Amino acid sequence: LYERMMTQPTIALGIILLAWGVYFLLRHLMLEKSNDVRGKAYFLNFVWVGVTMGLSWSIFYHASYIIGVIFLLSVLFFVRSKKMMLGMILAISIILLLNMNWIVAQFFLPDT
């Protein structure tokens, strides 16, 4: 890991952002169980999860698989309400929006 951090610091930054996003997602899912989250803070947390995971994906492309698995497991095991599903869709939309430049480019660039 040390060698990877020294030669490719963007991968280390992507892993840190991914871990931060997972932390906020799990923290939010646990707060949802205790009904501690209300109002704008509810959706702002999902926006923050989307931004951190979206930046992680744009810096560290291999994170796309990890992010997909994390969201799939979260939806399967933790989503209990329509409000939470809307928050997950918001986070996924932000992730895709932040990475739209290279996702769309794959369809329009000629093969080399």
N, C-alpha and C positions, 0 to 999 in steps of 0.2 A: 504494500500500500504506500509506503514511504517513497519508493522509486516512482510510482505512478503519480504521486502528488508533486514530485520535483520536476518530472519531465512533462506532465500534462496537468497543470494546475486547474484548468477549466473542468476537468472530470471531478476533481475534489470539490470544487465549488458547486457543481451540479448535484453531487451526492449530498452535500450539506443542505442545499435548498430542498432537495427531495425529502430528506429526513425532517426538515423544518415543516414542510407541508404535511407530511404524514402525522407529525406531532399535533399540529393544529386540527387536522381532520379527526384524529382519535380523541383529542381533548373535547372537541365539539360534540362528537358522538356520545361521549360519556356525560357531558353536560345536558344533552338532550334527554337522557334517561332520567336525570334528576329535575328536569323542567326549570333549569336555571337561566336559560337563554330566552330573551324576549326582544321584540322590536327590531330595530335596524341592526343591532349587534348580531342577530341571528344570521342574516344574509351577508354582513360584512366579513364574518368569519369564513364563509364559503368563498367570498371574493378573494380573501387573503390566501386560502388554500389553492385556488385557481391560479393566482399570480405566482406563488412560490413554485408550484409544480409545473406551471407553464414555462417559467424561466429555467427551471431545471431541465425540462425537455429540450428547450432551445439551446442550452449549453452542452448537454450530455444526452445525445440522441438515443442511447440504449435505455434511458429512463422511460421511454414510451411504453415498453412492455411492462415494466414495474408499475407504472401509473395505472395502466389498464387493469392489471391484476388487483391492485389496491382498491380501485373504484368498484370493480366487479364484486369483490368480497364485501366491501362496505354496503353495497346495495343489497346483496343477498342476506347479510346477517344483521345489519343495523337499521336499515330504513324501515320506519314504522308508520310514517305519516306522509301525507301529500306535501306538506310544507318542507319536510326533509328531502323528499325527492326533487322538489323544485330547487332547493339549495344545491343538490348534487348536480343537477342539470346546469345550473348557473356556473359551478366550478368547472365542469367539463367544457362548457362553451367558452369560458375564459382561456382555458388551456389550449383549445383548438384555435381560438382567435390569435393568441400570442405566437402560435406556430404555423399560421396559415401561409406565410410567405414561402416556406420550403415544402409544405404539403402540396400546395397548388402548383408549385414550380415543377414537381415531378410529372405532372400531367401535360405540361406545355413545353418543356425543354426537349430538344431532339436527343435521341439516344446516341451516345458516343462510343 
